Amino acid sequence: MIAVPVPVLLYHCVSPDPSSWIAPFTVTAHCLDRHLALIGTAGRTPVTVSQLRDGLSGAGPLPTRPVVVTFDDGFADTLTAAAPVLHRHHVRSTIYLTTGFIDGVSPGGDRMLDWAQARELADRGHEIGAHSVTHPQLDQLSRARARHEIQSSREMLQERLDVLVRSFAYPHGYSSPAVRRQVMEAGYDSACSVKNVVSGASDTPFSISRLTVTADLSDDTVRRWLDGSAPTRRRDERLLTKGWRSYRRLRHIATLSGGRS
Ligand SMILES: [Zn+2]
């Protein structure tokens, strides 16, 4: 029996010296180290987003008390500062890359990953997900532009990194029914949003809730998240796995009826 809700943590920059642009969402490597130690204390087992997705939909095994660690945007310190700490704690994370940021700097001047560094993260066992090309608010774009952001980022990551990209993260957390449908049509089988609640019954594989880690977050709050006592629609928890299973059946039927070509 899987203990739900499942905390899905969202990190951005891991640096002692971030630009003011990303500083509110930055932690130090020492802070990340403390959080990952708390995961161990809470008896949680880290899994990737795709492992969570497979487990909840009945397509794969899942530990009794899972937790997911994710990183967004692709800061260079995901490799240089975060990865050594993750490795020490045996955590495989899911890293969502904005392809247009690769080889560049953030709007605040923070160094972003280059392609070789992104490849190294994949080689170290981290899951690579897509986070669009230019980080727009997808629900504000035309269908054609949204499709480009969603599809091209996946194709480019798959081609350049030689990995299967299964998961998408909505830039700024924003999506809409149309955007979620486009993500599904582009071949992803899960997507993460940001609701700052523990992933629970109202989630589908295309709206996995995440908890944003901020610079001023207390260890007590992290402890509460990991205990499962953070905000969620708790009375519906038992429906979580049931919801995912019925979703999987629906998708299977949709695939069968649409899979003629
Ligand atoms: Zn982002």
Residues whose N, C-alpha, C, O or C-beta is under 5 A from the ligand:
A	BS01	ZN	D72 D73 P171 H172
